[in-house]
Amino acid sequence: MFRITPETAEDTPEVEMLFDLAFAPGRTALSSYRLRDGMAPLAHLSCVVRDDYDALAAAIRFWPVKVGAGGWPALLLGPIAVHPTRQGEGVGALLMSESLALAKTDSWRCVLLVGDLPYYKRFGFRRIDVTFPPPSNPDRALGLALTPDGLEGMTGIVYRWG
Ligand SMILES: CC(C)(COP(=O)(O)OP(=O)(O)OC[C@H]1O[C@@H](n2cnc3c(N)ncnc32)[C@H](O)[C@@H]1OP(=O)(O)O)[C@@H](O)C(=O)NCCC(=O)NCCS
């Protein structure tokens, strides 16, 4: 059995270690992290998954960003990581589905991320015409509409909320 709960300050050191394990400690040098500089993740959407032994199995974070000249508000998904000993058990899918459902009830219109389309397309993500901070691969710029027109006309540069 897995429990999904919002990430608390007590979870954070373990979550950081899990992200380092999944992505390597140099992960914060990735250009997408510039969108998160000086910003806290959205606490009510950023979640952890724990197993029956209370061991951390996975974590996901969300951040607010803006897009294009119109300053479209959007959610930035990531990082998401599942502990290597728990990968392939459906924990990532569970965490994605639950947190996206939560985001939908929170009035956000769309979710963006930089990632592998072959993984994220199962949740409805598609390639979108926005530009993440360079260097970034346009093929990895993905979006999911949470409302019928949530991605309509969205184009331009993705930038920090603050
Ligand atoms: C990607 C990740 C979150 C998936 O979580 P998970 O719990 O292992 O995934 P699930 O059990 O829900 O789904 C497993 C499926 O996803 C596929 N998958 C996993 N990573 C993938 C990727 N990068 N590209 C394509 N498919 C991928 C698996 O092959 C498997 O496919 P199948 O269902 O056809 O057998 C996890 O593997 C992870 O933490 N990886 C390291 C960090 C990372 O890459 N994060 C995502 C950044 S883009």
The ligand as a Gaussian input file, in Angstrom:
#p B3LYP/6-31G(d) Opt

LIG

0 1
 C       10.251000       8.172000     -14.895000
 C        9.769000       7.630000     -13.538000
 C        9.210000       8.768000     -12.696000
 C        8.639000       6.617000     -13.823000
 O        8.144000       6.099000     -12.602000
 P        7.820000       4.545000     -12.457000
 O        7.096000       4.345000     -11.174000
 O        9.053000       3.762000     -12.674000
 O        6.834000       4.344000     -13.696000
 P        5.565000       3.422000     -13.819000
 O        5.769000       2.160000     -13.034000
 O        4.346000       4.218000     -13.491000
 O        5.552000       3.133000     -15.362000
 C        6.532000       2.305000     -15.901000
 C        6.527000       2.471000     -17.407000
 O        7.111000       3.727000     -17.737000
 C        8.139000       3.511000     -18.698000
 N        9.157000       4.567000     -18.555000
 C        9.838000       4.921000     -17.455000
 N       10.677000       5.937000     -17.751000
 C       10.508000       6.210000     -19.072000
 C       11.082000       7.147000     -19.964000
 N       12.015000       8.034000     -19.571000
 N       10.653000       7.140000     -21.266000
 C        9.708000       6.267000     -21.681000
 N        9.125000       5.362000     -20.873000
 C        9.524000       5.341000     -19.591000
 C        8.649000       2.142000     -18.366000
 O        9.342000       1.584000     -19.469000
 C        7.342000       1.399000     -18.088000
 O        6.713000       1.104000     -19.318000
 P        5.594000      -0.050000     -19.454000
 O        4.423000       0.385000     -18.631000
 O        5.290000      -0.091000     -20.912000
 O        6.251000      -1.286000     -18.922000
 C       10.874000       6.860000     -12.781000
 O       11.356000       5.819000     -13.594000
 C       12.038000       7.739000     -12.346000
 O       12.003000       8.297000     -11.257000
 N       13.102000       7.839000     -13.175000
 C       14.273000       8.609000     -12.836000
 C       13.969000      10.090000     -12.779000
 C       13.328000      10.573000     -14.069000
 O       13.769000      10.243000     -15.172000
 N       12.267000      11.382000     -13.910000
 C       11.501000      11.906000     -15.026000
 C       12.183000      13.055000     -15.684000
 S       11.727000      13.260000     -17.384000

